[in-house]
Amino acid sequence: MIREWLAGGLLAAGVVVVATACAPAAERATGTVPVAAEVPVTATVSQPPSETVTPLWVQSLPNVKGKTFTSSIVHFPPGARAVPHRHGQAFVYAYVLEGTLRSQIGGQPVRTYRQGENWVEPPGAHHVLTQNISGTEPAKLLVIFISNTGDKIKVDDPPR
């Protein structure tokens, strides 16, 4: 019963957030990584572009002490790939607004998600892959977090 209530509440909040996020004012351009002209091409290591996160709403849950609701839009330019990361002890719900993404949670197979599809990440999950598989079209996610108040929403893995 509680799961149904939480899922229904998250879905309702997500619909409100999506309606707000899809307004033209919410669109943001993403930058590119500059490469110094003096560096020879053979010495340049090209990194895929990364995602940009646009926070939409952050609110302490009045009926769940110590928990915070956060919603964000995550923009993935063509070919973008997120650094492997964790979301601490947050429960995460992700909904594909645009495009097609590959995603993998540690210990699970790689899955492809298209517009209108979604997934959840349990607390403590290791998100090892999130990638826009298109080289020409952007992708966009609505992500909702239920986290411990004060915790960081995303912690990237250290560089290798």
Secondary structure, DSSP 8 states (H G I E B T S, - for coil): -HHHHHHHHHHHHHHHHHHHHTSGGG----------TTS-GGG--------EEEEEEEEE-TTSTTEEEEEEEEEE-TT-B---EE-TT-EEEEEEEESEEEEEETTS--EEEETT-EEEE-TT-EEEEEEE--SSS-EEEEEEEEEETT--S-EE----
